[in-house]
Amino acid sequence: MFHPRGLILTVLAMLAFAGNSILCRLALRETPIDAATFTSIRLISGAIILGLITQIKGRSLKAEGNWTSALALFIYAAGFSFAYIQLAAGTGALLLFGAVQITMIGYGFWTGERLSKQQIAGFILALLGLVGFLLPGLSAPPLQSSALMIAAGIAWGIYSLRGKAASNPLGMTAGNFLRAVPFTVGLSLSMISETSLTLAGCLYAVAAGAVTSGLGYTIWYTALKDLTATSAATVQLSVPVIAAAGGILFLGENLTLRLMVASCAILGGIALAILEKPKTSKT
């Protein structure tokens, strides 16, 4: 069964992920800030806030995190930002979380996880709900932006899987953010001629880095201890729905019958998938 602690942490993590999408959408679509600058401020802000918390707890960053996870974090953050310059929000969410699921579920099968009939039914129901929610309004997305978002999803899946075994989620996340800074600074320097700074855009990026990314990912790392790779992939199907609800509250988007029906299908499917422990193949 899904432990209460894991449930609470997972809900908080999903809220943070949805908040991340809303903040990115606000910054890149309603302010002139460029994607490279947004990515850099986001990652640097995350590194600072997590570094401060880690120091307060008396831990050192030197032994935490690793360069491979930091690179995956950077690829996700950069791909996410640049893809949303052209992609519609629904298209981007579909590509991102589709890639995340393929990556994490593929890893689950590779390591011996097997889906029960209930999990299969739940996953199909959730996926159909997501597709039904997103596809009717989608146009053919730009190939380059689609590739960037898919790469971001694969990177996020890898990052999540690598963090599953972290003994110190906070220190691991802080170390990864710190190691991602040279990558993102290099990106910004390589595109310095296109730099565009605005106060609103910078504030959105700081919030995305310090709160919904830094603290949100720490919560996610902790929640992963109570999730299988399959359940972790499936539960993330809720993020586009939560982000859409946030759009209604904060961006003035309309509440539709399709949103309500899709939300019930997605959240119900997730419940079916995560409330049964998966079978493991025997060797």
PLY file of the C-alpha trace (Angstrom):
ply
format ascii 1.0
element vertex 283
property float x
property float y
property float z
element edge 282
property int vertex1
property int vertex2
end_header
0.00 0.00 0.00
0.99 3.62 -0.50
2.26 4.90 2.88
0.61 8.08 4.27
4.02 9.77 4.50
4.73 8.96 0.88
1.27 10.18 -0.15
1.71 13.56 1.53
5.20 14.08 0.12
4.11 13.02 -3.36
1.18 15.45 -3.34
3.49 18.27 -2.28
6.00 17.34 -4.99
3.30 17.28 -7.68
2.08 20.71 -6.54
5.64 22.00 -6.80
6.06 20.55 -10.29
2.80 22.12 -11.44
3.90 25.43 -9.89
7.12 25.18 -11.83
5.20 24.93 -15.11
3.01 27.89 -14.21
5.99 30.06 -13.25
7.86 29.14 -16.43
4.77 29.88 -18.53
4.30 33.25 -16.85
7.94 34.24 -17.28
8.56 33.14 -20.86
5.17 34.10 -22.28
4.34 37.30 -20.41
7.77 38.88 -19.86
10.69 39.45 -22.27
13.16 37.32 -20.25
15.10 34.89 -22.44
15.13 31.14 -21.84
18.86 30.89 -21.05
18.68 33.62 -18.42
15.53 32.09 -16.90
17.27 28.71 -16.70
20.40 30.17 -15.10
18.54 32.23 -12.49
16.35 29.23 -11.72
19.27 26.85 -11.15
21.47 29.38 -9.32
18.58 30.34 -7.00
17.97 26.69 -6.27
21.66 26.14 -5.54
21.76 29.12 -3.16
18.68 28.26 -1.11
19.58 24.58 -0.88
23.18 25.39 -0.04
22.04 27.66 2.81
19.70 25.04 4.22
22.40 22.38 3.97
24.92 24.59 5.77
22.40 25.34 8.52
22.04 21.60 9.05
25.82 21.36 9.38
26.42 19.25 6.29
29.04 19.67 3.58
28.14 19.88 -0.11
31.42 18.38 -1.25
30.42 14.78 -0.68
26.84 15.17 -1.93
25.48 15.02 -5.47
27.35 13.98 -8.59
28.12 15.37 -12.01
25.96 12.90 -13.93
22.81 13.86 -12.02
23.76 17.54 -12.28
24.05 17.23 -16.05
20.65 15.51 -16.21
19.19 18.34 -14.08
20.68 20.98 -16.40
19.46 19.24 -19.57
15.96 19.03 -18.11
15.89 22.68 -16.99
17.34 24.06 -20.22
15.27 21.85 -22.52
12.12 22.73 -20.58
12.71 26.48 -20.88
13.74 26.57 -24.54
10.93 24.21 -25.62
8.29 26.47 -24.09
9.33 29.37 -26.31
7.32 27.78 -29.14
5.34 24.89 -27.71
1.83 25.29 -26.38
1.56 24.47 -22.69
-0.56 21.36 -23.29
1.73 20.08 -26.04
4.80 20.58 -23.87
3.23 18.80 -20.89
2.21 15.85 -23.05
5.70 15.47 -24.55
7.49 16.00 -21.23
5.54 13.56 -19.10
5.25 11.03 -21.90
9.04 10.94 -22.11
9.31 10.75 -18.30
6.97 7.77 -18.16
8.68 5.87 -20.97
12.05 6.39 -19.27
10.96 5.39 -15.75
8.64 2.55 -16.71
11.25 1.20 -19.12
13.74 1.18 -16.26
11.19 -0.53 -14.03
10.69 -3.36 -16.51
14.44 -3.66 -17.03
15.00 -4.10 -13.27
12.22 -6.69 -12.89
9.05 -4.76 -12.11
5.86 -6.26 -13.53
2.46 -4.61 -13.76
-0.63 -6.25 -12.28
-3.95 -6.09 -14.13
-5.09 -3.34 -11.77
-1.96 -1.29 -12.44
-2.31 -1.75 -16.19
-5.96 -0.62 -16.02
-5.02 2.37 -13.87
-2.16 3.43 -16.10
-4.30 3.14 -19.27
-7.15 5.09 -17.65
-4.79 7.86 -16.52
-3.03 8.02 -19.87
-6.32 8.12 -21.80
-7.51 10.90 -19.52
-4.36 12.89 -20.18
-4.49 12.35 -23.94
-8.20 13.18 -24.03
-7.51 16.37 -22.10
-4.62 17.54 -24.29
-5.05 16.25 -27.83
-8.25 17.95 -29.05
-6.66 21.42 -29.02
-3.20 20.45 -30.21
-1.65 21.43 -33.52
1.44 19.84 -34.98
4.29 21.02 -32.70
7.59 22.35 -34.06
10.06 19.48 -34.47
13.01 21.18 -32.75
10.99 22.29 -29.73
9.39 18.86 -29.47
12.83 17.22 -29.45
13.97 19.61 -26.71
10.98 18.77 -24.51
11.40 15.04 -25.07
15.07 15.35 -24.10
13.99 17.27 -20.99
11.57 14.48 -20.08
14.18 11.77 -20.53
16.65 13.78 -18.44
14.06 14.30 -15.69
13.28 10.58 -15.67
16.97 9.75 -15.30
17.38 12.39 -12.60
14.43 11.00 -10.64
15.67 7.42 -10.91
19.19 8.36 -9.81
17.77 10.19 -6.78
15.65 7.26 -5.64
18.52 5.74 -3.64
19.70 9.02 -2.09
20.35 8.66 1.66
20.33 12.45 2.11
17.81 13.93 -0.38
18.42 17.53 0.68
22.20 17.28 0.43
21.98 15.34 -2.84
19.69 17.94 -4.42
21.85 20.82 -3.17
25.00 19.21 -4.52
23.39 18.57 -7.90
22.12 22.15 -8.19
25.57 23.47 -7.29
27.22 21.28 -9.92
24.66 22.37 -12.51
25.69 26.04 -12.13
28.80 25.82 -14.39
26.69 24.21 -17.12
24.01 26.91 -17.03
26.51 29.78 -16.72
28.27 28.44 -19.80
24.94 28.36 -21.63
24.14 31.97 -20.69
27.60 33.19 -21.68
27.31 31.46 -25.05
24.02 33.33 -25.66
24.90 36.63 -24.00
23.93 38.62 -27.10
20.33 37.46 -26.63
20.15 38.20 -22.90
17.00 40.02 -21.78
16.43 40.83 -18.11
13.17 42.01 -16.57
12.27 42.28 -12.89
9.10 40.20 -13.23
10.86 37.51 -15.26
13.71 37.34 -12.74
11.30 37.04 -9.82
9.47 34.20 -11.54
12.80 32.47 -12.16
13.91 32.91 -8.52
10.63 31.45 -7.28
10.94 28.55 -9.70
14.50 27.88 -8.57
14.28 28.37 -4.81
10.80 27.00 -4.11
9.22 24.84 -6.79
12.54 23.41 -8.01
15.00 23.31 -5.12
12.61 22.49 -2.29
10.20 20.67 -4.58
12.86 18.29 -5.87
14.08 17.59 -2.34
10.54 16.54 -1.40
10.36 14.41 -4.55
13.62 12.64 -3.73
12.21 11.78 -0.31
8.87 10.64 -1.74
10.62 8.34 -4.21
11.66 6.06 -1.35
8.01 4.95 -1.05
7.39 4.59 -4.80
8.32 2.05 -7.44
9.62 3.40 -10.75
6.25 2.56 -12.34
4.21 4.33 -9.65
6.54 7.33 -9.74
6.04 7.62 -13.50
2.27 7.18 -13.30
1.65 9.67 -10.51
3.34 12.43 -12.53
0.41 12.24 -14.95
-1.41 14.44 -12.43
0.90 17.41 -13.00
-0.68 18.72 -16.23
-4.11 18.59 -14.58
-2.86 20.42 -11.48
-1.11 22.96 -13.72
-4.34 23.50 -15.64
-6.19 24.09 -12.36
-3.47 26.57 -11.42
-4.01 28.26 -14.76
-7.67 28.74 -13.87
-6.78 30.24 -10.50
-3.77 32.36 -11.47
-4.03 32.92 -15.22
-7.76 33.36 -15.63
-8.27 30.26 -17.77
-11.77 28.81 -18.04
-13.01 25.70 -16.21
-14.40 23.23 -18.74
-16.29 19.95 -18.58
-13.40 18.30 -20.42
-11.01 19.38 -17.66
-13.25 17.98 -14.95
-13.78 14.64 -16.73
-10.08 14.29 -17.57
-9.10 15.12 -14.00
-11.34 12.35 -12.66
-9.89 9.85 -15.16
-6.27 10.78 -14.50
-6.48 10.94 -10.71
-8.62 7.79 -10.58
-6.17 5.93 -12.79
-3.28 7.03 -10.61
-5.09 5.74 -7.53
-5.55 2.32 -9.17
-1.91 2.18 -10.20
-0.31 3.18 -6.89
-2.57 1.43 -4.40
-1.28 -2.02 -5.33
2.28 -3.14 -4.85
3.79 -4.37 -8.15
4.95 -7.94 -8.55
8.65 -8.56 -9.00
9.90 -11.25 -11.35
11.79 -14.08 -9.75
15.14 -15.23 -11.00
0 1
1 2
2 3
3 4
4 5
5 6
6 7
7 8
8 9
9 10
10 11
11 12
12 13
13 14
14 15
15 16
16 17
17 18
18 19
19 20
20 21
21 22
22 23
23 24
24 25
25 26
26 27
27 28
28 29
29 30
30 31
31 32
32 33
33 34
34 35
35 36
36 37
37 38
38 39
39 40
40 41
41 42
42 43
43 44
44 45
45 46
46 47
47 48
48 49
49 50
50 51
51 52
52 53
53 54
54 55
55 56
56 57
57 58
58 59
59 60
60 61
61 62
62 63
63 64
64 65
65 66
66 67
67 68
68 69
69 70
70 71
71 72
72 73
73 74
74 75
75 76
76 77
77 78
78 79
79 80
80 81
81 82
82 83
83 84
84 85
85 86
86 87
87 88
88 89
89 90
90 91
91 92
92 93
93 94
94 95
95 96
96 97
97 98
98 99
99 100
100 101
101 102
102 103
103 104
104 105
105 106
106 107
107 108
108 109
109 110
110 111
111 112
112 113
113 114
114 115
115 116
116 117
117 118
118 119
119 120
120 121
121 122
122 123
123 124
124 125
125 126
126 127
127 128
128 129
129 130
130 131
131 132
132 133
133 134
134 135
135 136
136 137
137 138
138 139
139 140
140 141
141 142
142 143
143 144
144 145
145 146
146 147
147 148
148 149
149 150
150 151
151 152
152 153
153 154
154 155
155 156
156 157
157 158
158 159
159 160
160 161
161 162
162 163
163 164
164 165
165 166
166 167
167 168
168 169
169 170
170 171
171 172
172 173
173 174
174 175
175 176
176 177
177 178
178 179
179 180
180 181
181 182
182 183
183 184
184 185
185 186
186 187
187 188
188 189
189 190
190 191
191 192
192 193
193 194
194 195
195 196
196 197
197 198
198 199
199 200
200 201
201 202
202 203
203 204
204 205
205 206
206 207
207 208
208 209
209 210
210 211
211 212
212 213
213 214
214 215
215 216
216 217
217 218
218 219
219 220
220 221
221 222
222 223
223 224
224 225
225 226
226 227
227 228
228 229
229 230
230 231
231 232
232 233
233 234
234 235
235 236
236 237
237 238
238 239
239 240
240 241
241 242
242 243
243 244
244 245
245 246
246 247
247 248
248 249
249 250
250 251
251 252
252 253
253 254
254 255
255 256
256 257
257 258
258 259
259 260
260 261
261 262
262 263
263 264
264 265
265 266
266 267
267 268
268 269
269 270
270 271
271 272
272 273
273 274
274 275
275 276
276 277
277 278
278 279
279 280
280 281
281 282
